[in-house]
Amino acid sequence: MGTYSLRSPEFVEQIGQLDRRTKCGARTRQGTACRRAAVSEVGRCPLHGGGAALKRRYEAELRTSKPGKRQDWLLKRLAKTARNREREYQKTPPNPFDRAAQEFHTAVKEGRTTLDARARWINAVNVVRPYRLDHAMPMIHEAAMGKLGHPMMAATFIAGHLSLNESEIAEFQDKLGFPN
């Protein structure tokens, strides 16, 4: 093994090539420009937005490459870029209203309930608490399907959940067609 000098022409030329490459230039937390090498398509390093461009480049190359070492390397790189996917805590949680509505529409198709039954419950809630309709919709779907038991029990349950007073409960039951 030979030794080389830091002042040798070959070493100075390599350093010069490193300086000539395109820099990222994004603002860092220290307020200075990022000095990492930029991805050519976007002009940013993988830390500052160039990762998506690299992923697209790797995917395109993977489609055209033949099986072998290069393809294995590309697969490893794509697995690393997958780390930047949306995290569990960033995902939108499932909406319970969507599940209840889907279940209700399935029940309508199967003939277990009707749209008129749901409309009657919606109108009754709109009379006493119009601003809480979105909050009551999952319960309305379950009441229209008969999941909350007898309609009178379902009305009592929903009235309690909406915090209705005596006169509002009477009006609510009247709109549903129950005797007072």
N, C-alpha and C positions, 0 to 999 in steps of 0.2 A: 504494500500500500504506500502510495506516495503522499506526500504532504502538499498542500497548496497554500498559497498566500492569499490573504484577504485583498491584496492589491493586484492580484493577477488579472490579466485582461479578460480571461474567461469568466471569472467571478464577477467582475465589474459589469460585464455585458449582461449576465443573468440578472443582476440587481437592476440594471437599466430597463430590462424588459418588464420586470415586475412593476416598476414605476410608471411605465407607459400604458399599462392596461387600464380599462375604464373603471373608475371608482364609483361606488354607490352614491355617495354624496348626501344621503338622508341625514337629518338632524338627529344626533344622539342625545341622551339625557344630559350629557355634559355641555351640550350646546355646540359641539364641534361637528364637522361633517364626517360621516362614516367613511372609512378608508378601505373597506373590504372590496373585493372584485365584484363588479356588477354582472348580472345576467344580461346578455346582449339584447334580448327582445324588449325588456322593460327598463333597463338601466338602473336596476336596484339589486342589491345582494339578496340572498334567500331570507335573511332576517328581516328585511324591510320591504318585502313584497315580491321578490323575484322567485320565490319558491313555487308559486303556481305556474310560472312560465317554465321552470325546470321540469315540473311534473308533466306539463303538456309535451315538452320536448322528449322526455323519456318515454311517454306513452306512444308518441308517433314513431320513435325509433324502435320500440318494442314490437310494434305491428309489422315493421318491415325487416326486422333482423331475423337471422337464422338461429336455430337452437345452438347454444354453445356458451362459452364463458361470458361473452358480452351480454347475452340475454339474461344470464344468471345475475350479472352485476346490475343490469337495468331493473330486474325484479327486486333486488335488495334496495336499490335507491328509491323505487316507488313505495316500498314498504316503509322506508324512512319518511318519505313525504306524507304518507298517510297519518303520521303523528299529528299533523297540523289540522286534521279534520275537526269538525265541531265536537266539542266536549259534551259529556252527559249533562253537566250542570248548565250548559248553554242552550240545550234543546228546549223547545216549547213543550210544556207538559200537555198530556192529552186532555181535551176539553170534555167534562162530564156531560155537558149539554148535547154535544155531538153524539155521544154514545146513546143517550136516552132518546134522542130524536131518531136515530137509526133503528133502534129497537122498536120504537113506536111504528115507524113506517113498515117494518117487517111484519108487525102484528096486523096492520091494516091490510097488507097484501095477503096474509093468511086468513083474513076474515075474523080475527079475534076482537077487533074494535073498529070504530069508524072515525072519520075525520069530524063528523058532527059532535061526537062525544068530546073530543079534544076542544072543539070550538066552544062548546057549552062551558067547559072549565075555564078556558081563557077569558071568555066574556065575564064570568063571575069574578075572577081575580081582577080584571080590568076595572070593574065597578068599585071595588073596595081599596085596592092598592095598585093603581096602574104603573107606578114607578118600580114595583117589585116583580113585574111579570117575568123578566129575564131570570130572576132568582128562583121563581116558582116553576119554571118550565119543566125541569126534570121531574118534579113531583106531579105536575099536571099530566105528563106522559104516562107516568106509572099509575095515576088514578084512572086515566082513560082506559088503560089496559086491564084494570082491575087488580093490580098488584098490591094496592094498599088496602085490600079487603072490601067490605061493603062500601058503597058510595058515601053513606052518611059518616062512616068512620074516616074515610079519606078526606071528606070535607072538614071534619074536626081536626084531623092531623094538619092539613094545609092551613086552616085558620089559626091554629096554634103556632105554626111555623112563621106565619105572616104577622103575628102579634095583633090579631084583631080584637076589638072590644065587643061588648054584648050586641050593640046595635049593628056593627059591621058584620058580625057572625050571622045575625038574622037576615041581613040584606044579602049576604053571600049565599046562604042556604036557599033563600027565596029565588035568587037568580039561577041556582042549580035545579030548582023545581022541587025542593024538599018541603014537607009541611012544617010549619013553625010550632 
